[in-house]
Structure formats: C-alpha cells, structure tokens
Amino acid sequence: MILRRAGWGVLSVVAVAVIVYAATAVLPGDAAQAILGKQATPERLALLRHQLGLDKSAWAGFADWFTGLLTGDFGTSLQTQQPVGALLAPRLWNSAALVLLAAVVSSVIGVVLGAVTAARRDGLLDHVLSIVSLVASALPEYIVGVFVVLFLAVKVHALPAISILDPGGHIWDDPGKIVLPVLTLTIVVVPYILRMCRGSVVEALDSDYAEVARLKGVSERRLLFRHALPNALAPTIQVIGLSLIYLAGGIVLVETVFQYPGIGLALVSAVSTRDVPVIQALVVLLSTFYVVLNILTDVAVLLVTPRRRLPR
C-alpha cells in the first residue's frame, strides 16, 4: 500500500509541476518589465529576457526547469537574482517550526478536550466547548489573528503584534514572535480535532466491549484512556493529518497578518512581484508536503489499527 501510494504521489507531484509551470507561463504581465520599470528600453528588456531565459519556448523552458528540480536546483529569483533554494531555505525552516508547533499543541489540546467532553457528554463543559468550537471553526484565520493581536498585543501588551525578523533570520533567534501565529493556528485547528475525537470516543464508550468492561468493574478513567481512546485514535489521526494539510495552506494568511518570515509570506510577495521561479518552487514544495503527509497519515492509521494491516 505504501509503495502504491508513493507511486501515485510521485505522479501527482509531476502533474502539479506541469500545471504550475503552464499556469505561470500564461500569467499576464512581463517579469522583465516589472524588474526594469516602465522606462526601460526595448533593447534592455530583450537583453534581460535572454539572461533570465524568458525568451525560450514553453517546452524548452519546462525541460530546463524540471531537470533543475530533479537535481535540487529551483532556478534563480527574478527579483533578487539569488538562487531560489538559498532564498527560501530560512523561510522554509521558519514555516516548518510554525506548522510543527501548531500541530503538536493543537493535537494535544484537541485530543485531551475531546476525550474529556466525551466522558462528560451533555454536561456543562461539553455544551460550552461545543459552542466555542463551532464559533472558532466558523472564523477565518485572519479574523482570529486580528482578534489575537488586538487582545494580547494591543490591549494586554504581552507579546509583539508582528513577527518581523532580519533578512535570513530564524524564528528561534526570537521565539517570542512565534507565539501569536501558533496561537492563531491552534484556535483554528483545535475545534476539528476536538469534535472528531469526541464523536469517536463517544462511539467507543457506547460499544459492547465498553459495556462488558463496566460489568467487570473497570473504572471509567481506565475505560476511557485504556480502551476507548486508543480505539478512537484512527479517525482522530486522519483529522489531524487533514488539519496539518490545512495548516500548510493557512500559513499564507497567518504569515501575512503577522508578517511572519515564512514561505507563506514569500509566496504572497512572489505573486505580487511576478517572481515566477519562486512561485513555481513554493507550489511544488507544498504539493510534495501534501503527498508525504497523506502517506504518513495512512501509515499512522495502520499502526494504531491492527485489524487493518492483518490479512483477512
């Protein structure tokens, strides 16, 4: 199954590479004109297009670009004239730290709250968290980010409102600037994990084996954490995987709100300046992340569900 999924994943990434190259090739505007300005002469524009490889045919340009991808060469930025890999490396680490922290925090909080509300279903805590999770899941990331900034940065003055770093800097050099972006993504993601975990645990607690365990005198705490929660992990892990995929797209808005120096902000900047090599590299990297994460999610579900990996 893993080999089959990996094969389809490689084909998916190749298809994305073809689509993104074709899409960026037909974008309106001229990158050379954007770099040199409106006062540039036709001779200078033609020279710059030749230097940047913009005068090649579509097939020749794609062949050169895709060959570079296979060797780890993402090309050269049209705006900074730096290698795309060197330009994106620190931003990639910053975004990875943001997604990883948000994933760990939201997963722990969502699973714990989901298990607790399932054990106390129809109680006050269950009703309150259900309403709060519905409200939080209905709000877009940038709205949550604005509220977080207004409360914790403007009113309380506890944390910095924006996460600007020196060019090429890493977020762990100033860890206080990652707190609000992580909190924003956590607020957005936790409701989905909480609700799925609650529903799965409730179903497990109502099952026949849970009733037999109660008749044997097993305590509710042991029944919850030793029997019900492990059996509810498979659908919860699937939701966590989908949430991580959502985080990879959500960082574009969150990083823009907080001016966080990650790949989301780099993608917005590249689109506004028509820096085609950077756009192409980021889309391929994000699609590869999606494919790898989907495969890892399936593997994790198999590991926690023995009956799915045993022959029938």
Secondary structure, 3 states (H helix, E strand, C coil): CHHHHHHHHHHHHHHHHHHHHHHHHCCCCCHHHHHHCCCCCHHHHHHHHHHHCCCCCHHHHHHHHHHHHHCCCCCECCCCCCEHHHHHHHHHHHHHHHHHHHHHHHHHHHHHHHHHHHHCCCCHHHHHHHHHHHHHHHCCHHHHHHHHHHHHHHHCCCCCCCCCCCCCCCHHHCHHHHHHHHHHHHHHHHHHHHHHHHHHHHHHHCCHHHHHHHHCCCCHHHHHHHHHHHHCHHHHHHHHHHHHHHHHHHHHHHHHHHCCCCHHHHHHHHHHHCCHHHHHHHHHHHHHHHHHHHHHHHHHHHHHCHHHHCCC
